[in-house]
Amino acid sequence: MNSITNLSRNVTIRFITGGLCAAAMIAAADDGAKEKSVELQFGYQVKASVSTGNGSQPKASDFRKDAEKGIAAAQHNLGVSYERGDGVKKDPREAFKWYAKAAEQGYAPSQNMVGAYYCLGIAVDKNPDEAVKWFRKAAEQNDAQALENLAVCYEEGTGVKKDPDQAFKLHLKASELGNERAQTNVGACFMEGTGTKKDPAEAVKWFRKAAENGDAVGQYNLALCYADGIGVKPDPAAAAKWAEKAAKSGHKDAQALLNRLKK
């Protein structure tokens, strides 16, 4: 059986800034190798619409009143506003303050963000143990990003002892909740036999899920599988299709793969 012998991992930390997060409606009146995508995910998911009443993009002033009343979703959104500079000057310390208020009330997206700040040392001293504590609180509420972040901590030994088996379980749980980065990581675990039995065909299944959900690393890995016939029958056309998608998504090695396929 063919196998990948040089699996690489991307361990940089990034923010995923996808939009505002609300628990309910707030009306303002509310390198040639398979790659493992083990970046921590710190970001904002749109869980419900947020209305300003006039169709404009919500900003800090739209959330402050409810945030000061103690409404956790508004506190989180005010944190997002300070994080992104929406209607206010960017201020990580003020963002952390509001995330922390919502997190103390048990609001999972804010708990994930508090974990992010402690992990990166933004507005607070870097504290991996505290980061894990907050990721775990959010993960216990089935927050997919927090589950994936906690998986990364177990995989990298950040704030906890390295535990590939536990990392795989958390990657899998996050992936089943639809987190595309986790889906890529589950595929990588199956490809290399980390925390689970090695199974290239199963790896391809998860790379495909991630690729179809728009994850650039999943797209690149799927292209490599088709190019090299790993876990799937070789298919240069399919390899080129997914490599092109990965390149358009910004994957740094996808163009090199496309060039190789054209030779």
C-alpha positions as CSV (number, residue, x, y, z in Angstrom):
1,M,0.0,0.0,0.0
2,N,1.3,3.5,-0.8
3,S,1.7,5.8,2.1
4,I,2.7,9.4,2.9
5,T,6.0,9.5,4.7
6,N,6.4,13.3,5.1
7,L,3.2,14.6,6.7
8,S,3.6,18.3,7.6
9,R,1.7,20.3,10.2
10,N,0.7,23.9,10.2
11,V,1.0,25.1,13.8
12,T,0.6,28.8,13.4
13,I,-2.2,30.5,15.3
14,R,-4.8,32.6,13.5
15,F,-8.1,34.4,14.0
16,I,-11.1,33.3,11.9
17,T,-13.1,36.5,11.7
18,G,-16.3,35.3,10.0
19,G,-18.9,37.7,11.5
20,L,-20.8,38.5,14.7
21,C,-22.1,35.9,17.0
22,A,-25.5,36.0,18.7
23,A,-27.4,33.4,20.7
24,A,-30.7,35.0,19.7
25,M,-32.0,37.9,17.7
26,I,-30.5,41.2,19.0
27,A,-32.4,44.2,17.6
28,A,-30.5,47.4,18.3
29,A,-33.0,49.8,19.4
30,D,-30.6,45.6,19.4
31,D,5.3,21.0,0.9
32,G,4.5,18.1,-1.5
33,A,3.3,16.3,1.6
34,K,0.0,15.8,3.2
35,E,-0.5,18.7,5.5
36,K,-2.1,18.7,8.9
37,S,-4.2,21.8,9.7
38,V,-3.5,22.2,13.4
39,E,-4.0,26.0,13.7
40,L,-6.0,27.2,16.6
41,Q,-9.3,28.7,15.7
42,F,-10.3,31.9,17.4
43,G,-13.2,33.6,15.8
44,Y,-16.8,34.6,15.4
45,Q,-19.6,32.5,14.0
46,V,-23.0,33.9,12.8
47,K,-25.5,31.9,14.8
48,A,-28.4,34.2,14.4
49,S,-29.1,37.4,12.5
50,V,-28.3,40.7,14.2
51,S,-30.4,43.7,13.1
52,T,-29.7,47.4,13.3
53,G,-33.2,48.2,12.0
54,N,-31.8,50.0,8.9
55,G,-29.9,47.2,7.1
56,S,-26.4,48.5,8.0
57,Q,-23.5,46.5,9.5
58,P,-24.0,46.2,13.3
59,K,-21.3,48.0,15.4
60,A,-20.4,48.7,19.0
61,S,-23.2,51.3,19.6
62,D,-25.8,48.7,18.6
63,F,-24.7,46.3,21.4
64,R,-23.5,48.5,24.2
65,K,-26.9,49.1,25.9
66,D,-27.8,45.4,26.1
67,A,-24.2,44.5,27.0
68,E,-24.3,46.9,29.9
69,K,-27.6,45.2,31.0
70,G,-25.6,41.9,31.2
71,I,-26.9,40.2,28.1
72,A,-24.1,37.7,27.2
73,A,-24.7,37.7,23.4
74,A,-24.5,41.5,23.3
75,Q,-21.4,41.4,25.5
76,H,-19.8,39.0,23.1
77,N,-20.7,41.2,20.1
78,L,-19.3,44.3,21.8
79,G,-16.1,42.3,22.2
80,V,-16.1,41.5,18.5
81,S,-16.6,45.2,17.8
82,Y,-13.6,46.2,19.8
83,E,-11.6,43.3,18.3
84,R,-12.4,44.3,14.7
85,G,-12.8,48.1,15.2
86,D,-16.4,48.2,14.1
87,G,-17.7,51.6,15.2
88,V,-14.9,52.0,17.8
89,K,-11.1,52.1,17.8
90,K,-9.6,48.6,18.0
91,D,-8.8,47.8,21.6
92,P,-7.8,44.2,22.5
93,R,-8.0,45.0,26.2
94,E,-11.6,46.3,25.9
95,A,-12.5,43.3,23.7
96,F,-11.1,40.9,26.3
97,K,-13.1,42.7,29.0
98,W,-16.4,42.1,27.2
99,Y,-15.5,38.5,26.1
100,A,-14.6,37.7,29.8
101,K,-18.0,39.1,31.0
102,A,-19.9,36.9,28.6
103,A,-17.6,33.9,29.3
104,E,-18.3,34.2,33.0
105,Q,-22.0,33.8,32.2
106,G,-21.2,30.6,30.3
107,Y,-21.4,31.9,26.8
108,A,-19.4,29.4,24.8
109,P,-18.2,31.6,21.9
110,S,-16.8,34.0,24.4
111,Q,-15.2,31.2,26.4
112,N,-13.4,30.2,23.2
113,M,-12.2,33.7,22.7
114,V,-11.0,34.1,26.2
115,G,-9.0,30.9,25.7
116,A,-7.6,32.4,22.5
117,Y,-6.4,35.5,24.3
118,Y,-4.7,33.5,27.0
119,C,-3.2,31.2,24.4
120,L,-1.8,34.0,22.3
121,G,-1.1,36.5,25.1
122,I,-3.3,39.2,23.7
123,A,-4.3,41.8,26.3
124,V,-3.3,39.3,29.0
125,D,-0.2,37.4,29.9
126,K,0.2,34.2,27.9
127,N,-1.2,31.4,30.0
128,P,-1.6,28.0,28.3
129,D,-3.2,26.4,31.4
130,E,-5.9,29.1,31.5
131,A,-6.4,28.8,27.8
132,V,-7.1,25.1,28.1
133,K,-9.5,25.8,31.0
134,W,-11.6,28.1,28.8
135,F,-11.4,26.0,25.7
136,R,-12.7,23.1,27.8
137,K,-15.6,25.1,29.2
138,A,-16.8,25.9,25.7
139,A,-16.0,22.4,24.4
140,E,-18.3,21.0,27.1
141,Q,-21.1,23.0,25.4
142,N,-20.2,21.4,22.1
143,D,-18.7,24.6,20.6
144,A,-17.0,23.2,17.5
145,Q,-14.2,25.8,17.4
146,A,-13.4,25.2,21.0
147,L,-13.4,21.4,20.6
148,E,-10.9,21.8,17.7
149,N,-8.8,24.2,19.7
150,L,-8.7,21.8,22.6
151,A,-7.8,19.0,20.2
152,V,-4.8,21.1,19.0
153,C,-3.7,21.7,22.6
154,Y,-3.7,17.9,23.2
155,E,-1.9,17.4,20.0
156,E,0.8,20.0,20.6
157,G,1.0,19.7,24.4
158,T,-0.1,23.2,25.0
159,G,-1.4,23.6,28.6
160,V,-1.9,19.8,28.8
161,K,0.2,16.7,28.4
162,K,0.4,15.5,24.8
163,D,-2.3,12.9,24.1
164,P,-2.8,11.9,20.5
165,D,-5.7,9.6,21.3
166,Q,-7.6,12.4,23.1
167,A,-6.7,14.9,20.3
168,F,-8.2,12.5,17.7
169,K,-11.4,12.1,19.7
170,L,-11.8,15.9,19.9
171,H,-10.9,16.4,16.3
172,L,-13.5,13.9,15.4
173,K,-16.2,15.4,17.6
174,A,-15.6,18.9,16.1
175,S,-15.6,17.5,12.6
176,E,-18.9,15.8,13.2
177,L,-20.3,19.2,14.2
178,G,-19.2,20.5,10.7
179,N,-15.9,22.2,11.5
180,E,-13.9,21.9,8.3
181,R,-10.5,22.4,9.8
182,A,-11.2,19.5,12.2
183,Q,-12.3,17.4,9.2
184,T,-8.9,18.0,7.6
185,N,-7.2,17.1,10.8
186,V,-9.2,13.9,11.1
187,G,-8.1,13.0,7.6
188,A,-4.5,13.7,8.6
189,C,-4.8,11.5,11.6
190,F,-6.1,8.6,9.5
191,M,-3.4,9.2,6.9
192,E,-0.5,9.0,9.4
193,G,-2.1,6.7,12.1
194,T,-2.0,9.3,14.8
195,G,-4.5,8.6,17.6
196,T,-6.3,6.0,15.4
197,K,-5.5,3.2,13.0
198,K,-3.9,4.2,9.7
199,D,-6.5,4.2,6.9
200,P,-5.7,6.2,3.7
201,A,-9.2,5.6,2.3
202,E,-10.8,7.0,5.4
203,A,-8.4,9.9,5.3
204,V,-9.6,10.7,1.7
205,K,-13.2,10.6,2.9
206,W,-12.5,13.3,5.5
207,F,-10.3,15.4,3.2
208,R,-13.2,15.4,0.8
209,K,-15.6,16.6,3.5
210,A,-13.2,19.4,4.4
211,A,-12.5,20.3,0.8
212,E,-16.2,20.5,-0.1
213,N,-16.7,22.7,2.9
214,G,-14.0,25.1,1.6
215,D,-11.0,24.3,3.7
216,A,-7.9,25.1,1.6
217,V,-5.7,22.5,3.4
218,G,-8.3,19.8,2.9
219,Q,-8.5,20.8,-0.8
220,Y,-4.8,20.5,-1.2
221,N,-4.6,17.2,0.6
222,L,-7.4,15.8,-1.5
223,A,-5.6,16.9,-4.6
224,L,-2.4,15.2,-3.5
225,C,-4.3,12.0,-2.8
226,Y,-5.7,12.0,-6.4
227,A,-2.3,13.0,-7.8
228,D,-0.4,10.2,-6.1
229,G,-3.1,7.5,-5.8
230,I,-3.1,7.5,-2.0
231,G,-6.4,6.0,-0.6
232,V,-8.1,6.6,-4.0
233,K,-7.5,5.7,-7.6
234,P,-5.2,8.2,-9.3
235,D,-7.1,10.9,-11.2
236,P,-5.1,13.7,-12.6
237,A,-8.2,15.7,-13.6
238,A,-9.6,15.5,-10.1
239,A,-6.2,16.4,-8.6
240,A,-6.0,19.5,-10.8
241,K,-9.5,20.5,-9.9
242,W,-8.9,20.4,-6.2
243,A,-5.4,21.9,-6.5
244,E,-6.8,24.8,-8.4
245,K,-9.5,25.4,-5.7
246,A,-6.8,25.2,-3.0
247,A,-4.7,27.8,-4.9
248,K,-7.7,30.1,-5.2
249,S,-8.2,29.7,-1.4
250,G,-4.7,30.8,-0.8
251,H,-2.8,27.6,-0.1
252,K,0.8,28.3,-0.6
253,D,1.8,25.0,-2.2
254,A,-1.1,24.4,-4.4
255,Q,0.3,26.2,-7.5
256,A,3.4,24.1,-7.3
257,L,1.3,21.0,-7.4
258,L,-0.6,22.3,-10.4
259,N,2.7,22.9,-12.2
260,R,3.7,19.3,-11.4
261,L,0.4,18.0,-12.7
262,K,0.9,19.8,-16.0
263,K,4.3,18.2,-16.7
